[in-house]
């Protein structure tokens, strides 16, 4: 029974999505690392341990929180994803919620030991997560609240390893480059849920308007976000990526290919494939903004995209 419970618990975590919070957490850590190496030129062993703990929390937080999300979304999931373990009863709700609660508590204790201010950021993220569930029926606002909640991972990770509150320039970059990636990911995830959302009274752009308008939003949002990055690189503010034409070209080509594949799968209604591409595209967008101060992230990005694809093969059932 325990093995069966753990199997369906891990399955419900949807581990391929963990790269979204994991990459966002890495954004804050990389920002801190760049500042640290620029000032002192070295990172102590104890700081590396803090980095490892923070990255572990950031990576697993999506999956642990997904259990709460599945419980709250049981009504629409009964239509959109009737084969999910929480819906079918393969994963009992009460013990799964208790386990997630215990893990979240452990994350909070570790965060407090690293820096008490982290709890404030975690609390903001938690409140935004609750607000998302409440405001999910309001188009555009639902995606914005979701994006703010996930973007807190970058602020949390910086605060945890630095030992203080995140600086304004980091917050500004998160708002300009990280938050839009999460907004688009949330928006793009609604295409497959139109039927269930309509029955549940959830008003997304995909429910209210024809699909072509939502596709225009997806494309326009991506171009605007990449426009910000292009202007930043062109102004010479990006070091060393601003001086590395090859790296910038490869990254742009990678994101462009993912965007074309994502939009094509949306137009063709192949929404199961869209789920994987949407996750990969979000991760690639975050890595794009991270390369301003983490130029070698391209190699880690490619590994992440491959691992997302491998993990997604565990979910061949479109109704899960």
Residue, then its C-alpha position, 0 to 999 in steps of 0.5 A: x500500500x505504501x509503495x502504491x501511495x508513493x507511486x501515485x503521489x510522485x505521479x501527481x507531482x508531475x515532475x516535469x513541471x518542477x523545472x519551472x520552479x527549479x529554474x526560477x529558483x536558479x534565477x535568484x541563486x545565479x543573480x546572487x552568485x554573479x554579485x558575490x563573485x564580482x565583489x569577493x571572487x569566491x563562494x564559501x563552502x557553507x554558502x554552497x550548502x545553502x545553495x543546494x538546499x534552496x535549489x532542492x526546495x525550489x525544484x520540489x515545491x511545484x510538485x508538493x504544491x500540486x497535490x493541493x492544486x489537484x484537490x482544489x481543482x477536482x471539479x474541473x479535473x473530472x472533465x479535463x483530466x478524469x484519469x488523474x490519481x486524485x480524481x480516480x481515487x488512486x491517490x487518497x486525498x487526506x494522506x496526500x494533503x497531510x504529506x504535502x503539509x509536512x514537507x511544506x513545513x520542513x521547507x519552512x523550517x529550513x528556510x527560516x534557518x537560512x534567513x527568517x525573511x524567507x518566510x515572509x516571501x514564502x507567505x506572500x507566495x502562498x497567499x498569491x497561490x490562494x488568491x489564484x484559486x479564488x480569482x481563477x474565474x477572472x480572465x487575465x488577472x488569473x494568469x497575472x496572480x499565478x505568474x506573481x506567485x511562481x516568480x516569488x521563487x527567484x526572490x526567495x532563493x536570493x534572500x535565502x542565500x544572501x541572508x537579507x531582502x532581495x534588492x530592487x534591481x533583482x525585483x525589477x528584472x524578475x518583473x520584466x523578464x521572469x514574470x512574463x514567462x510564467x504569465x504566458x505559461x499559465x495562459x498557454x495551459x488553458x487551451x486544453x481545459x476549455x471544456x472543463x473550465x466552461x462547465x466550472x464557470x472559470x472565465x479564461x480568454x480561451x473560454x470567452x473569445x475565439x482561439x485565434x485571439x488567445x494565440x495572438x496573445x501568446x505570440x505578442x507576449x513572447x515578442x514583447x518579452x524578447x524585445x525587452x531582452x534584445x534592447x537590454x543586450x543591445x545597450x551593452x548592459x548584458x555581460x558577458x552575453x552582450x559580447x557573445x554573438x554566438x551564444x545569443x544567436x543559439x539561444x534565440x534560435x532555440x526559443x524561436x523553434x520552441x515557440x513555433x512548435x508550441x503555437x503549431x501544436x495549439x493551432x492543431x489542437x494537439x494539447x497533450x504535446x502542448x503541455x510539454x512544449x509549454x513547460x519547455x518554452x517557459x524554462x527556455x524563456x527564463x534561461x534567456x533572461x538568466x544568461x544576462x549574468x549566467x552565460x553558461x546556462x545554455x548547457x544547463x538549459x539544454x539538459x533541462x529541456x531534454x529531461x522535461x521531455x523524458x519525464x513527460x513520457x511518463x504521462x502518455x494519457x492525455x486525460x491525466 
